[in-house]
Amino acid sequence: MENTKHSIKLDRENIFITGVSELVSFEEESIIAEIEDMILVICGKKLHVNKLNLDNGELSIDGEIVSLKYENYNSVKNKKSKASSIFSNLFK
């Protein structure tokens, strides 16, 4: 994965992020985006993706922003694979 700089412009109800390579998931209370070699978790209430342009790496979200958290890409990937294997074992 190419290592590019990203930026975040934030106020209580809007966030604009550059350098986004993938939108991993989005729900009303959390949005997860891949940025560089990290995962950015945006938590809040009534979150809504206004704009997503992966060609330009831009993501715009509105709603009540409560927190931002960077996570290691590999740790999130491992959590997802463990969860999916547990889920698949339940239905065998």
C-alpha positions in Angstrom: 0.0 0.0 0.0 1.3 3.4 -0.9 2.2 5.7 2.0 0.5 9.0 1.4 -0.3 11.9 3.7 -3.8 12.4 4.9 -5.6 15.3 6.5 -8.6 15.7 8.7 -10.8 18.8 9.0 -13.2 18.4 11.9 -15.8 20.3 13.8 -18.6 18.8 16.0 -20.9 17.9 13.2 -18.7 17.6 10.1 -15.5 15.8 9.1 -13.6 16.0 5.9 -10.8 13.5 5.3 -8.2 13.2 2.5 -5.9 10.2 1.8 -8.7 7.6 2.2 -8.0 4.5 0.2 -11.1 2.4 1.2 -14.4 2.8 3.1 -14.4 -0.4 5.2 -17.8 0.0 6.8 -20.4 2.6 7.6 -23.3 2.7 10.1 -25.1 5.5 11.9 -22.8 5.1 14.9 -19.5 4.3 13.3 -17.6 4.6 10.1 -14.4 2.8 9.4 -12.0 4.0 6.7 -8.6 2.8 5.6 -6.0 5.6 5.5 -2.4 4.8 4.6 -1.4 1.7 6.6 -3.9 2.5 9.4 -7.6 2.2 10.0 -9.5 5.3 11.1 -12.7 4.7 13.2 -15.1 7.6 13.5 -17.7 7.2 16.2 -20.8 9.3 16.7 -24.5 9.6 16.3 -26.6 9.8 13.1 -23.4 9.7 10.9 -23.9 10.1 7.2 -21.5 9.8 4.3 -22.0 12.9 2.2 -19.2 12.4 -0.2 -16.9 9.5 -1.1 -14.4 9.9 -3.9 -11.7 7.1 -3.7 -10.1 8.4 -6.9 -9.2 11.6 -5.0 -9.1 9.9 -1.6 -11.8 12.2 -0.2 -14.5 11.3 2.4 -17.0 13.8 3.9 -19.2 12.8 6.8 -21.8 14.7 8.8 -23.5 13.9 12.1 -22.5 14.2 15.7 -18.8 13.3 15.8 -17.9 11.8 19.2 -14.4 10.3 18.7 -11.7 9.4 16.2 -9.4 6.5 16.7 -6.5 5.2 14.7 -6.0 1.4 14.8 -3.3 -0.8 13.3 -4.4 -2.2 10.0 -3.2 -5.7 10.8 -4.9 -5.8 14.2 -8.3 -4.9 12.6 -7.7 -7.4 9.9 -7.0 -10.2 12.5 -10.2 -9.2 14.5 -12.3 -9.4 11.3 -10.9 -12.9 10.3 -11.4 -14.2 13.8 -14.9 -13.0 13.9 -15.7 -14.4 10.5 -14.3 -17.8 11.4 -16.3 -17.9 14.7 -19.4 -16.9 12.7 -18.8 -19.6 10.1 -18.2 -22.3 12.8 -21.6 -21.5 14.3 -23.4 -22.4 11.1 -21.5 -25.6 10.1 
